[in-house]
Amino acid sequence: MKTLTRLCLCALLFAILLAGCAEADSTRQVRSAAESFSSSYFSCRYVQAATLVTPACLPRLRFVASQLTEEDIHCIRTQTEPLELDVQSASLLSDSTAEVLVEARNFMQPDTLGRPCRLVRTARFTLLLRRQADGQWLVDAF
């Protein structure tokens, strides 16, 4: 009887450790996906960013990309300050959704009102990510 109790206890501890490792791995994957998207998005590499979003998020990204002007592109290309990104936090909301807070520094923000783009020193953004059927985490809202 003692052996069975110890065996059950060991199995329970193993399951807890395994679940903790899986959550830590998911959090790393979420942080990596958020950083990849943020790097592409804030560098205005929208084609690359499109591979990192869900189909539901694609229309918004297309709209943002459609507002980019030649003046904005020139402004972005002549930027001298390097883009800096910091994933401040990543929280798993469920086994298939996560919320990530990203701080971006020194990025050029295009303006949709006909004004030239401007340098943004620091801004924080919240991203919502969803795990796909293949296990890949993609940005679902930004």
N, C-alpha and C positions, 0 to 999 in steps of 0.2 A: 504494500500500500504506500509506503514512504517513497519507494522508487517511482511509482506512478505519479505521485504528487510532485516530486522533483522534476520528472520528465515533462509534466504539464507546465510547471513553472518555467522551465528552460525554454519550452516552445513558445510560451507567452512572451518572455523576454526577447527571444530571437525575433518574433513578429514585431514587437515594438521597435527594436533596433533597425530592422529592415524598413519599416514605415518611416522612421526618422531619416534614414539615408535616402529613401526615395523622395521625401519632401525636400531635403537639402539639394538633391540633384535637380528637381523640378525648379526650385528657386534659382539655381545657377542658370538653367536653361532660359527661364523667364528674363533674368537680368541680361543675359547675352542677347536675346531677341530684341529686347527694348533698346539696348545700346546700339545694335546694328541698325534698327529702324531709325533711331534718333540721329545717328551719324549721317545716314542717307538723306533723311528728311531735312535736317537743318543745314545740310550742304546743298540743298535743292537738287539732289540726284533722285528725282521722282520716279524714274523708270526702275531704278534699283530698289527704292522704297516700296514700289508696287508689288514686288515679290515677297514682301514681309508683312503684308496686310491681308485680312480676310476679304472674301468677295463682297461682304456687306460694307466694308470700309473703303473699298476701291472708288466708288463714286465721289466721296469727299476728297480723296487724294487727287483724283482726276480734275476736280474743280479747282483745287489749289494750284495744280500744275498749269491749268488753262489760263490762270490769271497772271502768269509770269510774262514780263515784257522783255524786249531787247535791252532796255535800260537797266532792268533788274539784273539780267544776266551779266551785263558789263560791270555793274556795281559788285556783284558777287565775285566775279573773276579778279577784280582789282583789290579785293579785301586783303589787308595785311595781317590782321589779327587772327590767330589760329582758333578754330572752333574747339571748345572744351565741353565735355559732357561728364556728368556725374549721376549715376543711378543712386538716388538718395535712399530709396526703399523699394522693396518688392514684397508684396503680400499675396499669398495664395488665398483666394476667396472661396474656392472649391477645388475639386480635382481637375476642373477644366477652365477655370477663369482666374485671372490674377490682375492685380492693380500695381502699377509701377509709377513712382514719382521720379521724374528726371529733371535735373537742373542743367540748362544749356547756357553757355557763356560765349560771348563774342560771335554771334551769328547775325547774318544779314536777313532782315525780315522784309520781304516784298510787300508793297502796299497795294491793295486792290482798288484804291480810289484815285489812281492816276498820279500819285506822288511817287518820288523815287524811294527805293528801299532804304532802310536805315539800319545802323548797327545797334543791336540789342546787347547790352553788357551782361545782363543776367535775367533769366526768366525760368520759372518752374512750370512743368507740364505733367499732367496725369495721363497715363496710357492705360487702356484696358486691353488685356491680351486674352486670347482663347486658344486652348489646346485643340488641335485638329485631330482627325481620326488617325493620322499617321504619327501622332505624338509631337508634331512640330507646334511651337507656340508662335502665333501671329497676332499683330496688333489689330484689334477690333474697333477701337475708338481712340481718337486723340484730340 
